[in-house]
Amino acid sequence: MSNTKEASGLHKQAASDHEEAAKHHRKAAECHDQNKLSDAKVSSKSAMDCCNKAQKHSATACECSAK
């Protein structure tokens, strides 16, 4: 039972991380549309950081579910 709760929590965290990355990607796109290249760069960096974190949590969550 604890494995199920752990897996659920890990999947929820991964989803949250992916949603956060998507927000940064949308912000970067908006900045590009407005020709605000410096702001786009900052948002892109944040998106990449969130994506990396999300990928790690996704892998852990899937491994936990596979047990």
Secondary structure, DSSP 8 states (H G I E B T S, - for coil): -HHHHHHHHHHHHHHHHHHHHHHHHHHHHHHHHTT-HHHHHHHHHHHHHHHHHHHHHHHHHHHHHH-
